Amino acid sequence: MNDLVCLHAAASGPATWEPVLPALIGLGYRVHRPTLLGHHDARRLASYPLSVFRDEVLRELDRLRLDRVTLVGHSFGAFVASMIAIVEPDRVERLVLEEMPVPRRDDRDDPPARRSGAGVVLRTLAFLRPSRVDPVLIRDVLAELRTPQPAWWAGWSSPTLLLAGGPSSHLDQERYRLLPAARTVTVPVGHRIHTTAPVRWTGAVTEFLSRSE
């Protein structure tokens, strides 16, 4: 049986994958849904550089003795998945990146989001429900995702499906055109495709995972 790891978004959790879990299991995958650092009962830190999320997931893969996996991520979880594929390319069979924030390449580049409202919502949620997500995490992650990440642009070699939420997403959809090595499918329902349109999400992901590269 093949292993598939789902990484949730910032201020979310493993339960977000419930709508698509039966379909992924039906494809023959053993599905793992770790809780990212700083969320719910997971370990909390004094600060959260982006690399700590990548390294913590890799430690979890080691703990579970998973040598090669398919990574599925939503939003920030998709960005974490992409970082893993960059540093451990032989460990990643395929990538499904749903509504991933595409970081800036340099100071002249555009930020990932075209509207700032989502950041305000995340900060408010963290303030009101710190048991769900550490407010320090939201502060640090939002700041780092707006900072140029030139090393990230070296890219990865794993076959990749990018799922874009279309015009109603707060993320700049044009930035996905900067990643020509990935196959992009737009499901125009906004940022949370897998919960808003699980049937369409499942259809696109099933077709991608069933393809022989």
C-alpha positions in Angstrom: 0.0 0.0 0.0 1.3 3.5 -0.9 1.4 6.3 1.7 -0.1 9.7 1.3 0.4 12.6 3.7 -2.1 15.5 4.0 -0.8 18.8 5.4 -3.4 21.3 6.6 -3.4 25.1 6.2 -2.5 27.6 8.9 -5.1 27.9 11.6 -6.7 24.6 10.4 -6.2 21.0 11.4 -6.2 17.4 10.3 -10.0 17.2 10.4 -10.2 19.5 7.4 -9.4 16.5 5.2 -12.5 14.5 6.2 -14.5 15.4 3.1 -11.9 13.8 0.8 -10.5 11.1 3.0 -12.8 8.2 1.8 -11.8 8.9 -1.8 -8.1 8.9 -1.0 -8.4 5.7 0.9 -10.4 4.3 -2.0 -7.5 5.0 -4.3 -5.5 2.5 -2.2 -3.5 5.0 -0.1 -2.7 4.7 3.6 -3.5 8.4 4.6 -1.6 10.2 7.3 -2.7 13.6 8.6 -0.2 15.1 11.0 -0.9 18.3 13.0 1.5 21.0 12.1 3.6 22.7 14.8 1.8 25.4 16.8 -1.7 24.0 16.1 -4.1 22.4 18.6 -2.0 20.0 20.9 1.1 20.1 18.7 4.4 21.4 20.1 4.7 25.2 20.3 7.8 27.3 19.8 9.1 30.8 20.7 9.3 31.5 17.0 8.4 29.8 13.7 10.8 30.1 10.8 9.4 28.3 7.7 12.1 25.6 7.9 10.9 24.3 11.2 7.6 23.1 9.7 9.4 21.2 6.9 11.8 19.6 9.4 9.1 18.6 11.8 7.1 16.8 9.0 10.3 15.0 7.9 10.8 13.9 11.5 7.3 12.5 11.5 7.9 10.6 8.3 11.0 9.2 9.9 9.0 8.2 13.0 6.5 6.4 10.8 9.2 4.9 8.7 7.8 6.3 5.5 10.6 6.3 2.9 8.5 7.6 -0.1 5.2 9.4 0.0 2.7 11.5 -2.0 2.3 14.9 -0.4 -1.0 16.7 -0.4 -1.2 20.2 1.1 -3.6 23.1 1.4 -2.4 26.7 1.5 0.4 26.9 4.0 0.5 23.1 4.2 1.1 23.1 0.4 4.0 25.4 0.8 5.4 23.1 3.5 5.0 20.2 1.1 6.9 22.0 -1.6 9.8 22.7 0.8 10.0 19.0 1.6 10.1 18.2 -2.1 13.0 20.6 -2.6 15.3 19.2 0.2 14.2 15.5 -0.1 13.3 15.0 -3.8 13.7 11.2 -3.7 11.3 10.9 -0.8 8.3 12.6 -2.7 6.4 10.5 -5.2 4.0 13.3 -6.2 2.7 16.6 -5.0 -0.8 18.0 -4.8 -0.6 21.7 -3.9 -4.0 23.3 -3.3 -4.1 27.1 -3.3 -0.4 27.4 -2.4 1.0 30.9 -1.6 3.8 31.4 -4.2 6.5 33.4 -2.4 8.3 36.4 -3.8 11.5 35.7 -5.7 13.1 39.1 -4.9 12.2 42.6 -3.7 10.7 43.5 -7.1 8.4 40.6 -7.1 4.7 40.6 -6.0 3.6 39.1 -2.7 1.5 35.9 -2.7 -1.8 37.5 -1.8 -3.6 40.1 -3.9 -5.8 41.0 -0.9 -4.7 41.5 2.7 -8.0 40.6 4.3 -7.1 36.9 4.8 -4.1 37.9 7.0 -6.4 40.0 9.2 -8.8 37.1 9.6 -6.0 34.7 10.5 -4.6 37.0 13.1 -8.0 37.6 14.6 -8.8 33.9 14.7 -5.4 33.2 16.5 -6.2 36.0 19.0 -9.7 34.7 19.7 -8.8 30.9 19.7 -5.1 30.5 20.7 -5.8 26.9 21.6 -6.4 26.3 17.9 -3.3 28.1 16.6 -0.5 30.0 18.3 -0.8 33.7 17.5 3.0 33.9 17.2 2.9 31.3 14.4 0.5 33.4 12.4 2.7 36.5 12.9 5.9 34.8 11.8 4.5 32.8 8.9 2.7 35.7 7.3 5.9 37.8 7.6 8.1 35.1 6.1 5.7 34.4 3.2 6.0 38.1 2.3 9.8 37.9 2.4 11.6 36.9 -0.8 12.5 33.2 -0.9 15.1 32.9 -3.7 16.2 29.4 -2.7 12.6 28.1 -3.0 12.6 29.0 -6.7 15.2 26.4 -7.4 12.1 24.2 -7.6 11.5 20.5 -7.3 11.4 17.5 -9.6 8.3 15.6 -8.3 5.2 15.5 -10.6 3.0 18.3 -9.4 -0.7 19.2 -9.5 -1.6 22.8 -8.6 -5.2 23.3 -7.6 -6.2 27.0 -8.0 -9.4 28.5 -6.5 -10.0 31.1 -9.2 -11.1 34.7 -8.9 -12.7 34.5 -5.5 -9.4 33.3 -3.9 -7.4 35.9 -1.9 -4.2 34.5 -3.5 -2.8 35.9 -6.7 -3.7 33.3 -9.2 -1.4 34.7 -11.9 1.6 33.6 -9.8 0.8 30.0 -10.7 1.8 30.8 -14.2 5.3 31.2 -12.9 5.5 27.5 -12.1 5.3 26.0 -15.6 6.6 22.6 -14.4 3.4 22.0 -12.5 0.0 21.1 -14.0 -2.6 23.6 -12.9 -6.3 22.9 -12.6 -8.7 25.7 -11.6 -11.8 24.9 -9.6 -13.3 28.4 -9.2 -14.8 28.1 -5.7 -12.3 30.1 -3.7 -9.5 29.2 -1.3 -10.9 26.0 0.3 -11.5 23.8 -2.7 -11.4 20.4 -0.8 -14.1 21.5 1.6 -16.2 23.7 -0.7 -16.2 21.4 -3.7 -14.9 18.0 -2.5 -16.3 16.1 -5.5 -14.5 18.3 -8.0 -11.3 18.2 -5.9 -11.5 14.5 -5.8 -12.0 14.2 -9.5 -8.9 16.3 -10.3 -6.7 14.6 -7.8 -7.8 11.1 -8.7 -7.1 11.8 -12.4 -3.6 13.1 -11.5 -2.7 10.4 -9.1 -3.9 7.7 -11.5 -1.7 9.0 -14.3 1.6 7.2 -15.1 4.4 9.7 -15.6 
